[in-house]
């Protein structure tokens, strides 16, 4: 066996030598100098997007399939009305969504107000429209939920010592808004046995509900409307809404910094023209979960900036 193994290794070595000689002959001529490649110098190349396609992204608060189902009619309408090429892209996380806006990979973003404020302040994104919710509200709010059979939780004070799960540190309805209410009640992070955020990409709102429903966590923070999304997955009678946050500005359409003004004007005009009394438009709006789109400007979201400052200050104390 030793001799056989030795012969195999020798043949293998000889084969490598022959291949090396064969490959080396055409690669280096007598008058062609060798080039040294420095592999220590590596440069990240930015992701590219087609120059003629406008990218549109829905902040991934729900699964990507839900994001697509809710907004594909909006994109089809925009493309037909404006004559522009528009495609939906699907960031996996809130942070990825923000960074893609900052890098120019998302042209039109539909996000919650807290994420918008961050993108505006960091990357120069600017609001141009916001939605009116299906209930006729221009603002929206978050919810604090628990299991209906949890008799230990009846008021916000009862949250002390409990396990809490929220959507994401940058979620408005799924963290910032209801957490602001908790701070107003006098509780702080150290008063909880655990504070966690929903794992993985997309579908985070649903994951919070499921975590509370299964009993893994005592209390969850979600945006109002999420329970409607999961009504076919769980028995909603097993979930109790403990409290609602204050109302804050609704979801916002914004354009990245330096986005073409003429294209933005066409998109804004088309969105503002959506009319719930128009049968075709109603299908688009119902599918997306709102009934109207109204003009917006950056100053509309200063109240969200102040809330963010309150939450940040509380985390440092």
C-alpha positions as CSV (number, residue, x, y, z in Angstrom):
1,X,0.0,0.0,0.0
2,X,2.9,2.3,0.7
3,X,4.4,1.8,-2.7
4,X,1.0,2.3,-4.3
5,X,0.5,5.5,-2.3
6,X,3.9,6.8,-3.3
7,X,3.2,6.1,-7.0
8,X,-0.1,8.0,-6.8
9,X,1.6,11.0,-5.2
10,X,4.3,11.0,-7.8
11,X,1.9,10.8,-10.7
12,X,-0.1,13.6,-9.1
13,X,3.0,15.7,-8.7
14,X,4.1,15.0,-12.3
15,X,0.6,16.0,-13.6
16,X,0.7,19.3,-11.7
17,X,4.1,20.1,-13.2
18,X,3.0,19.3,-16.7
19,X,-0.2,21.4,-16.3
20,X,1.9,24.2,-14.9
21,X,4.2,24.2,-17.9
22,X,1.3,23.9,-20.3
23,X,-0.6,26.8,-18.8
24,X,2.5,28.9,-18.4
25,X,3.7,28.8,-22.1
26,X,0.9,30.9,-23.6
27,X,0.5,33.1,-20.6
28,X,4.0,34.6,-20.5
29,X,6.0,35.4,-23.7
30,X,9.6,36.4,-23.8
31,X,8.8,40.1,-24.2
32,X,5.8,40.2,-21.9
33,X,6.8,41.2,-18.3
34,X,5.2,39.4,-15.4
35,X,2.6,41.3,-13.4
36,X,2.5,41.1,-9.7
37,X,-1.0,41.1,-8.1
38,X,-1.3,42.5,-4.7
39,X,-4.1,40.6,-3.0
40,X,-3.9,42.6,0.2
41,X,-5.6,45.5,-1.5
42,X,-9.3,44.8,-1.8
43,X,-12.0,47.3,-2.7
44,X,-15.7,46.8,-2.2
45,X,-17.7,47.5,-5.4
46,X,-21.1,49.1,-4.9
47,X,-24.2,47.3,-6.0
48,X,-25.4,48.6,-9.3
49,X,-29.0,49.3,-10.4
50,X,-30.2,49.8,-14.0
51,X,-29.9,53.5,-14.8
52,X,-33.3,53.6,-16.5
53,X,-35.2,51.9,-13.7
54,X,-36.5,53.8,-10.6
55,X,-36.3,51.7,-7.5
56,X,-39.2,51.6,-5.0
57,X,-39.0,50.0,-1.6
58,X,-41.5,49.4,1.2
59,X,-39.8,49.3,4.6
60,X,-39.7,45.5,5.5
61,X,-42.1,45.6,8.5
62,X,-43.8,42.5,7.1
63,X,-42.7,39.5,5.0
64,X,-41.5,40.3,1.5
65,X,-44.5,38.6,0.0
66,X,-46.8,40.9,2.0
67,X,-44.7,44.0,0.9
68,X,-45.1,42.9,-2.8
69,X,-48.8,42.1,-2.5
70,X,-49.6,45.4,-0.9
71,X,-47.6,47.6,-3.4
72,X,-47.4,45.9,-6.7
73,X,-50.6,47.7,-7.9
74,X,-49.2,51.0,-6.8
75,X,-46.1,50.4,-8.9
76,X,-48.1,49.3,-11.9
77,X,-50.2,52.4,-11.6
78,X,-47.2,54.7,-11.3
79,X,-45.4,53.1,-14.3
80,X,-48.6,53.4,-16.4
81,X,-49.4,57.0,-15.3
82,X,-45.9,58.5,-15.4
83,X,-44.4,56.4,-18.2
84,X,-41.4,55.7,-16.0
85,X,-39.8,52.3,-15.4
86,X,-40.3,51.3,-11.8
87,X,-39.3,48.2,-10.0
88,X,-39.8,47.1,-6.4
89,X,-36.7,46.1,-4.3
90,X,-36.8,44.2,-1.1
91,X,-34.3,45.1,1.7
92,X,-34.2,42.5,4.4
93,X,-33.9,44.8,7.4
94,X,-34.7,48.4,8.4
95,X,-30.9,49.2,8.5
96,X,-30.4,47.8,5.0
97,X,-33.3,49.9,3.8
98,X,-31.8,53.1,5.2
99,X,-28.3,52.3,3.9
100,X,-29.6,51.6,0.4
101,X,-31.3,55.0,0.3
102,X,-28.1,56.5,1.5
103,X,-26.1,54.8,-1.3
104,X,-28.6,55.8,-4.0
105,X,-29.9,52.2,-4.5
106,X,-33.5,53.1,-3.5
107,X,-35.0,56.1,-5.2
108,X,-38.5,56.2,-3.7
109,X,-38.9,54.9,-0.2
110,X,-42.1,54.2,1.7
111,X,-41.3,54.0,5.4
112,X,-42.5,54.7,8.9
113,X,-41.8,58.3,10.2
114,X,-39.0,57.3,12.5
115,X,-37.0,55.6,9.8
116,X,-37.8,58.6,7.5
117,X,-36.3,61.0,10.1
118,X,-33.2,59.0,10.3
119,X,-32.8,58.9,6.5
120,X,-33.5,62.6,6.2
121,X,-31.0,63.6,8.9
122,X,-28.3,61.2,7.8
123,X,-28.7,61.0,4.0
124,X,-30.7,64.0,2.9
125,X,-33.9,62.1,2.0
126,X,-36.9,64.4,1.7
127,X,-40.6,63.7,2.3
128,X,-43.1,64.6,-0.4
129,X,-46.2,62.7,0.5
130,X,-47.8,60.6,3.3
131,X,-50.8,58.3,3.5
132,X,-54.2,58.4,5.2
133,X,-54.9,55.1,6.9
134,X,-57.9,53.0,6.0
135,X,-59.8,54.2,9.0
136,X,-59.5,57.8,7.8
137,X,-56.6,58.7,10.1
138,X,-53.7,60.8,8.8
139,X,-51.7,59.5,11.9
140,X,-51.1,56.1,13.3
141,X,-50.2,54.5,16.6
142,X,-48.6,51.5,18.3
143,X,-50.1,48.8,20.5
144,X,-48.9,47.0,23.6
145,X,-50.2,43.4,23.6
146,X,-50.2,40.4,25.9
147,X,-52.0,37.1,26.0
148,X,-55.6,37.4,27.0
149,X,-55.3,34.8,29.7
150,X,-52.3,36.5,31.3
151,X,-53.8,37.7,34.6
152,X,-50.5,39.2,35.9
153,X,-50.7,42.0,33.4
154,X,-53.6,44.5,33.7
155,X,-51.9,47.9,33.7
156,X,-48.6,49.3,32.4
157,X,-47.2,49.1,35.9
158,X,-47.6,45.4,35.7
159,X,-45.0,45.2,33.0
160,X,-42.2,45.5,35.5
161,X,-40.2,42.3,35.6
162,X,-41.8,41.0,32.4
163,X,-40.2,39.8,29.2
164,X,-40.8,42.2,26.3
165,X,-40.4,41.8,22.6
166,X,-40.6,44.6,20.0
167,X,-40.3,44.8,16.2
168,X,-37.0,46.6,15.8
169,X,-35.2,49.5,17.6
170,X,-36.0,51.7,14.6
171,X,-39.7,50.7,14.2
172,X,-42.1,53.5,14.9
173,X,-45.4,51.7,15.7
174,X,-43.6,48.5,16.7
175,X,-41.3,50.1,19.2
176,X,-40.8,53.9,19.4
177,X,-44.4,54.9,19.8
178,X,-45.5,52.4,22.4
179,X,-42.1,52.5,24.2
180,X,-42.6,56.3,24.6
181,X,-45.8,55.5,26.4
182,X,-44.0,53.0,28.7
183,X,-41.4,55.6,29.5
184,X,-44.1,58.1,30.4
185,X,-45.5,55.5,32.8
186,X,-42.2,55.7,34.7
187,X,-40.7,52.4,33.6
188,X,-37.2,52.0,32.2
189,X,-35.3,49.3,30.4
190,X,-33.8,48.0,33.6
191,X,-37.3,47.3,35.0
192,X,-37.8,44.5,32.5
193,X,-36.6,40.9,32.8
194,X,-35.7,40.9,29.1
195,X,-36.1,43.2,26.1
196,X,-35.7,41.6,22.7
197,X,-36.3,42.4,19.1
198,X,-37.8,40.2,16.4
199,X,-35.1,38.2,14.6
200,X,-34.4,37.7,10.9
201,X,-35.4,39.6,7.8
202,X,-38.9,40.8,7.1
203,X,-42.1,39.8,8.8
204,X,-41.1,41.2,12.1
205,X,-44.5,42.5,13.1
206,X,-46.0,39.0,12.7
207,X,-43.1,37.5,14.7
208,X,-43.8,39.7,17.7
209,X,-47.4,38.6,17.8
210,X,-46.4,34.9,17.4
211,X,-43.9,35.3,20.2
212,X,-46.5,36.6,22.6
213,X,-49.1,34.1,21.4
214,X,-46.8,31.2,22.0
215,X,-46.0,32.5,25.5
216,X,-42.3,33.0,24.8
217,X,-42.6,36.6,25.8
218,X,-45.1,38.3,28.1
219,X,-45.7,41.5,26.2
220,X,-45.2,42.7,22.6
221,X,-45.0,46.1,20.9
222,X,-46.6,46.3,17.4
223,X,-48.2,48.9,15.2
224,X,-51.9,49.1,15.1
225,X,-53.2,47.0,12.2
226,X,-50.8,44.1,12.6
227,X,-53.4,41.9,14.3
228,X,-55.5,42.1,11.1
229,X,-52.5,40.8,9.1
230,X,-52.2,37.6,11.3
231,X,-55.9,36.9,11.9
232,X,-55.8,33.8,9.6
233,X,-52.8,32.4,11.5
234,X,-53.9,32.6,15.1
235,X,-56.9,32.9,17.3
236,X,-57.1,36.7,17.9
237,X,-59.2,36.1,21.0
238,X,-56.1,34.9,22.7
239,X,-54.4,38.3,22.3
240,X,-55.3,41.4,24.4
241,X,-54.4,45.0,23.6
242,X,-53.2,46.4,26.9
243,X,-52.7,50.0,25.7
244,X,-52.4,52.2,22.6
245,X,-49.7,54.8,22.1
246,X,-50.3,58.4,21.2
247,X,-51.1,59.3,17.6
248,X,-48.2,60.3,15.4
249,X,-47.7,61.2,11.7
250,X,-48.4,58.3,9.3
251,X,-46.2,56.5,6.8
252,X,-44.3,58.7,4.4
253,X,-43.1,58.7,0.8
254,X,-39.7,60.2,0.4
255,X,-37.1,60.5,-2.3
256,X,-33.4,60.0,-2.0
257,X,-31.1,63.0,-2.1
258,X,-30.4,64.2,-5.7
259,X,-33.3,62.2,-7.2
260,X,-34.4,63.7,-10.5
261,X,-36.9,66.5,-9.8
262,X,-38.9,66.1,-12.9
263,X,-39.4,62.4,-12.3
264,X,-40.2,63.1,-8.7
265,X,-42.8,65.6,-9.7
266,X,-44.5,63.1,-12.0
267,X,-44.5,60.4,-9.2
268,X,-45.9,62.9,-6.6
269,X,-48.6,64.1,-9.0
270,X,-49.7,60.5,-9.7
271,X,-49.8,59.5,-6.1
272,X,-51.8,62.6,-5.0
273,X,-54.2,61.9,-7.9
274,X,-55.3,58.5,-6.4
275,X,-59.0,58.9,-5.7
276,X,-60.9,56.4,-3.6
277,X,-64.1,57.2,-5.5
278,X,-62.5,56.0,-8.7
279,X,-63.2,52.2,-9.0
280,X,-59.7,51.4,-10.4
281,X,-58.0,53.6,-7.9
282,X,-60.0,52.1,-5.0
283,X,-58.6,48.6,-5.8
284,X,-55.0,50.0,-5.7
285,X,-55.6,51.8,-2.4
286,X,-57.5,49.0,-0.7
287,X,-54.7,46.6,-1.7
288,X,-52.1,48.9,-0.2
289,X,-54.1,49.5,3.0
290,X,-54.8,53.2,2.8
291,X,-57.4,55.4,1.3
292,X,-55.6,58.6,0.3
293,X,-52.2,60.2,-0.2
294,X,-51.7,63.7,0.9
295,X,-48.7,66.2,0.5
296,X,-46.0,66.1,3.2
297,X,-42.9,68.1,4.1
298,X,-40.0,67.4,6.4
299,X,-41.3,69.6,9.2
300,X,-44.4,67.4,9.6
301,X,-42.1,64.9,11.4
302,X,-40.5,67.1,14.0
303,X,-42.7,65.6,16.6
304,X,-41.2,62.2,15.8
305,X,-37.7,63.7,16.1
306,X,-38.6,64.9,19.6
307,X,-39.9,61.5,20.6
308,X,-36.7,59.9,19.4
309,X,-34.7,62.3,21.5
310,X,-36.8,61.4,24.6
311,X,-36.2,57.7,24.0
312,X,-32.5,58.2,23.5
313,X,-32.1,60.3,26.6
314,X,-34.0,57.7,28.7
315,X,-31.6,55.0,27.4
316,X,-28.6,57.0,28.7
317,X,-29.9,57.6,32.2
